[in-house]
C-alpha cells in the first residue's frame, strides 16, 4: 500500500510537470490558443493523448503493485518488473509519455510541442543508456536467486509442440514466449541454453515405497532422504503406496505409514488390500482416509 501511495505521488508530480506544466508554458510562449473547432487532427491527437497517458499510468501502477517501488530513480522497484506492458516493451512508460506529448502537439498543431516531444524521447534514451543501464548492472540483482531463463527448449503441452523460452520469477513460470530478450530481465538472471533438449515440468511418481516393512527388514530411506533423491532426478510429486498386512485395517495401516513420514507428507497415498477379504473394507475406509491425505 505504501508503494502504491509513493507511486501516486510520483505520477502526480511527473504528469503535472512533464505532461501539463511544461507543454502549457510552451503554448503560452508561442502564443498558441486552443483550436476553435475539433477536426480530424484534434480527434487523433486526443486519442493519442488518452492512450499514451493510460500506458504511462499502467506502468506506474505495475511498478507499485509488482515491483514494490516507483519508476523514480531515487525510489526504484524492489522486485523485478516483468509484468503488464513490460512483458512486451522495454521502456513503455517513456513511450506512453512521449505518445501523449505527440498527441498534444497534433491537437494544438504546435511545432514547438513536436520539438519538445522529440527532445523528451532523446533525453529519456540517453538517460537509459548512460544512467539506468549502468546503474542496474552495479545494483544487486532483483530476485536473482530465483530468476531463471531457459532458452530454446522444446516444450510439449497438451495442445502444442514448439521451441520457446521460459522465464521463471519468484519460483513461478511467468512467461513462455518464442524469444525473450535477456537484456530486459533482472541483472544476474541465470540463463540456461536448452537448445536441442526437451523442457519437462516436475515428474510425478505414482508408486513409491519409503516406509516399507518386508520380511523383518525396513527400507533405508526416510521421507527426507527419499524426497531429496526424487527431486535430484526431477520428480517433484510422489505417492506413497501403503501395504497393509493380512490382519491390518486400512485406516490403521494408513496411520502407520503416515507416522513414518510417508502418506500426506509425500503428497498422496495409495493402498492395496492385504488379502481378498480386506478389499471391501479398503473401499469402505477410503472416505475416512481421503480427509487425511492430499490425494488418494
C-alpha distance (Angstrom), angle and dihedral (degrees) to the residues before:
residue distance angle dihedral
X1 . . .
X2 3.82 . .
X3 3.81 90.3 .
X4 3.79 89.8 52.1
X5 3.81 90.9 50.9
X6 3.82 91.1 49.9
X7 3.79 90.2 49.3
X8 3.82 91.5 50.6
X9 3.81 90.1 52.4
X10 3.81 91.2 47.3
X11 3.82 91.5 47.3
X12 3.79 91.6 50.3
X13 3.80 92.1 50.7
X14 3.81 94.8 42.6
X15 3.81 95.5 46.5
X16 3.80 93.1 42.2
X17 3.80 92.8 52.0
X18 3.81 105.8 33.2
X19 3.79 102.9 28.6
X20 3.81 101.4 31.5
X21 3.82 117.7 16.4
X22 3.81 100.8 41.5
X23 3.84 95.3 42.6
X24 3.82 89.2 47.7
X25 3.80 91.4 52.4
X26 3.80 90.4 48.7
X27 3.80 91.3 52.4
X28 3.81 91.5 48.0
X29 3.81 92.0 48.1
X30 3.80 92.2 49.9
X31 3.79 93.9 43.6
X32 3.80 95.3 -122.1
X33 3.78 116.1 155.5
X34 3.81 129.1 -163.2
X35 3.82 111.5 -81.6
X36 3.78 116.4 -93.5
X37 3.80 91.9 -132.2
X38 3.78 137.4 16.7
X39 3.78 112.3 -109.1
X40 3.78 133.4 170.5
X41 3.80 93.3 -78.4
X42 3.78 91.6 51.3
X43 3.82 92.6 47.9
X44 3.81 92.0 50.5
X45 3.79 89.6 45.7
X46 3.80 91.7 53.5
X47 3.81 90.7 50.6
X48 3.82 90.9 51.2
X49 3.80 91.9 47.8
X50 3.80 91.2 50.2
X51 3.81 95.1 46.7
X52 3.79 93.7 43.6
X53 3.79 94.2 48.4
X54 3.81 91.3 46.0
X55 3.81 90.8 52.1
X56 3.80 91.9 49.1
X57 3.81 91.8 49.2
X58 3.81 90.7 47.0
X59 3.80 89.0 54.9
X60 3.79 93.0 48.9
X61 3.81 90.9 50.1
X62 3.80 91.4 48.3
X63 3.80 90.8 52.1
X64 3.80 89.6 53.3
X65 3.81 100.3 42.9
X66 3.80 99.6 35.6
X67 3.80 105.2 22.9
X68 3.84 96.2 36.0
X69 3.79 89.9 -135.3
X70 3.79 143.0 64.8
X71 3.83 135.4 -95.2
X72 3.81 88.9 -109.8
X73 3.84 113.7 113.0
X74 3.81 90.3 -132.7
X75 3.83 92.8 52.6
X76 3.82 106.3 33.5
X77 3.82 125.3 173.7
X78 3.78 117.7 -79.4
X79 3.80 93.0 -147.8
X80 3.77 133.1 44.2
X81 3.81 113.1 -88.2
X82 3.80 111.4 -145.6
X83 3.80 98.4 141.1
X84 3.79 136.8 90.0
X85 3.81 113.4 16.4
X86 3.81 90.0 -12.2
X87 3.79 88.1 75.1
X88 3.81 89.8 73.0
X89 3.82 108.8 17.4
X90 3.76 128.0 48.7
X91 3.82 98.2 -147.2
X92 3.81 106.2 15.0
X93 3.81 95.1 156.1
X94 3.80 92.2 61.9
X95 3.79 89.9 44.3
X96 3.81 91.4 51.8
X97 3.80 93.8 47.4
X98 3.80 92.7 46.9
X99 3.80 90.6 48.0
X100 3.81 90.3 52.8
X101 3.82 90.3 51.0
X102 3.79 90.8 48.6
X103 3.80 89.7 50.6
X104 3.80 90.8 51.5
X105 3.81 90.2 50.4
X106 3.80 89.6 52.1
X107 3.80 92.5 46.9
X108 3.82 93.2 52.0
X109 3.83 94.4 33.5
X110 3.81 87.0 -129.2
X111 3.79 121.3 161.6
X112 3.81 88.6 -169.4
X113 3.81 90.8 59.6
X114 3.81 89.5 47.8
X115 3.80 88.1 55.5
X116 3.81 90.6 47.3
X117 3.82 91.4 50.8
X118 3.82 90.7 48.8
X119 3.79 89.9 48.2
X120 3.80 90.0 49.8
X121 3.82 91.3 55.7
X122 3.81 91.7 47.3
X123 3.80 93.9 48.3
X124 3.80 94.1 47.0
X125 3.82 91.2 47.8
X126 3.81 91.2 51.8
X127 3.81 89.2 45.7
X128 3.81 90.9 54.5
X129 3.81 94.6 45.9
X130 3.79 99.9 42.6
X131 3.81 102.7 30.2
X132 3.79 115.9 12.7
X133 3.81 99.6 46.8
X134 3.85 96.1 42.9
X135 3.81 89.7 46.3
X136 3.80 92.3 51.4
X137 3.80 90.6 49.8
X138 3.81 90.5 55.1
X139 3.80 95.5 44.2
X140 3.79 123.0 90.2
X141 3.77 108.7 -95.1
X142 3.79 117.6 -91.6
X143 3.79 108.1 -122.0
X144 3.81 87.9 -21.0
X145 3.79 91.3 152.1
X146 3.81 90.6 62.6
X147 3.82 102.0 25.2
X148 3.80 110.2 106.6
X149 3.81 133.2 169.4
X150 3.82 117.9 -165.3
X151 3.79 108.2 -166.8
X152 3.77 131.9 -155.8
X153 3.80 99.0 -7.9
X154 3.76 124.2 151.0
X155 3.81 109.7 -109.2
X156 3.78 119.9 -162.9
X157 3.80 118.0 -168.4
X158 3.79 134.2 165.4
X159 3.81 90.0 -88.3
X160 3.80 107.7 23.7
X161 3.79 145.6 38.4
X162 3.80 114.6 -164.1
X163 3.78 146.5 126.6
X164 3.78 115.0 -101.4
X165 3.79 146.0 142.8
X166 3.79 122.0 -98.4
X167 3.79 122.4 -154.8
X168 3.81 121.5 -164.2
X169 3.79 123.8 -167.2
X170 3.81 127.6 177.1
X171 3.82 90.3 -1.8
X172 3.81 91.5 -55.8
X173 3.80 131.9 105.9
X174 3.81 102.0 -120.6
X175 3.81 102.5 166.8
X176 3.81 137.4 30.2
X177 3.80 110.6 178.3
X178 3.78 139.4 149.8
X179 3.81 91.6 -109.7
X180 3.80 127.6 3.6
X181 3.80 117.1 -165.0
X182 3.82 106.6 -131.1
X183 3.81 90.2 -156.3
X184 3.79 88.5 74.2
X185 3.81 93.5 54.1
X186 3.79 131.4 85.7
X187 3.80 116.2 -71.1
X188 3.78 108.4 -102.3
X189 3.80 94.9 30.5
X190 3.78 108.6 156.0
X191 3.80 111.2 -119.6
X192 3.81 120.7 -158.2
X193 3.80 121.2 -169.8
X194 3.81 106.2 -140.1
X195 3.80 96.0 171.1
X196 3.80 111.1 150.1
X197 3.81 91.9 11.9
X198 3.79 136.7 100.9
X199 3.80 118.5 -114.9
X200 3.79 110.2 -143.5
X201 3.79 130.1 -173.3
X202 3.78 117.9 -131.2
X203 3.80 112.8 -57.1
X204 3.81 124.2 -120.8
X205 3.79 119.1 -136.8
X206 3.81 106.4 -163.2
X207 3.81 97.3 -172.3
X208 3.79 122.2 45.4
X209 3.80 134.6 145.2
X210 3.78 114.1 -147.9
X211 3.77 97.9 151.2
X212 3.81 102.9 39.0
X213 3.80 120.6 162.0
X214 3.82 107.0 -168.1
X215 3.79 128.4 167.9
X216 3.78 93.0 -25.9
X217 3.81 94.9 -44.9
X218 3.78 134.0 98.2
X219 3.80 133.8 -147.9
X220 3.80 113.0 -94.2
X221 3.82 93.0 -131.1
X222 3.75 129.6 85.5
X223 3.79 123.9 -163.5
X224 3.82 94.0 -88.7
X225 3.80 96.8 51.7
X226 3.81 94.3 39.7
X227 3.80 94.0 49.8
X228 3.82 91.2 48.7
X229 3.80 89.7 51.3
X230 3.80 90.5 49.2
X231 3.79 92.1 49.5
X232 3.80 91.5 49.7
X233 3.79 87.8 58.8
X234 3.80 94.7 47.6
X235 3.81 97.8 -98.5
X236 3.80 111.5 133.5
X237 3.80 100.3 167.2
X238 3.79 126.9 45.8
X239 3.79 135.9 174.4
X240 3.79 117.9 -146.1
X241 3.80 114.7 -139.4
X242 3.79 115.9 -137.2
X243 3.78 116.6 -148.1
X244 3.82 110.7 -169.0
X245 3.75 117.9 -164.6
X246 3.83 123.2 -117.6
X247 3.79 91.9 -89.4
X248 3.81 98.3 39.6
X249 3.76 125.0 108.6
X250 3.84 112.9 -133.8
X251 3.80 95.8 -120.8
X252 3.80 92.4 47.2
X253 3.80 89.8 50.1
X254 3.77 89.9 49.4
X255 3.79 91.5 52.6
X256 3.82 90.2 48.3
X257 3.80 92.4 53.3
X258 3.79 91.0 43.6
X259 3.80 92.2 52.6
X260 3.80 89.0 55.0
X261 3.80 93.9 55.2
X262 3.78 99.5 -97.7
X263 3.78 121.8 105.0
X264 3.81 119.5 42.2
X265 3.79 94.5 16.4
X266 3.80 89.7 55.2
X267 3.78 90.8 57.5
X268 3.79 98.6 -105.5
X269 3.77 147.3 7.4
X270 3.77 138.8 -132.2
X271 3.77 130.8 -177.6
X272 3.78 141.9 -162.8
X273 3.82 123.8 -154.7
X274 3.78 116.6 -104.3
X275 3.81 90.8 -134.6
X276 3.78 138.4 -8.1
X277 3.76 92.7 -89.1
X278 3.78 90.9 57.8
X279 3.81 95.0 56.5
X280 3.80 94.0 85.9
X281 3.80 91.8 47.4
X282 3.80 90.3 48.9
X283 3.78 90.5 56.0
X284 3.79 90.4 47.3
X285 3.80 91.0 50.0
X286 3.80 95.3 51.8
X287 3.84 96.1 87.1
X288 3.80 90.6 53.9
X289 3.81 92.0 47.7
X290 3.81 94.5 45.6
X291 3.79 91.4 65.3
X292 3.81 90.4 56.8
X293 3.82 101.6 48.1
X294 3.78 134.0 55.7
X295 3.81 89.8 -124.1
X296 3.79 137.0 -2.5
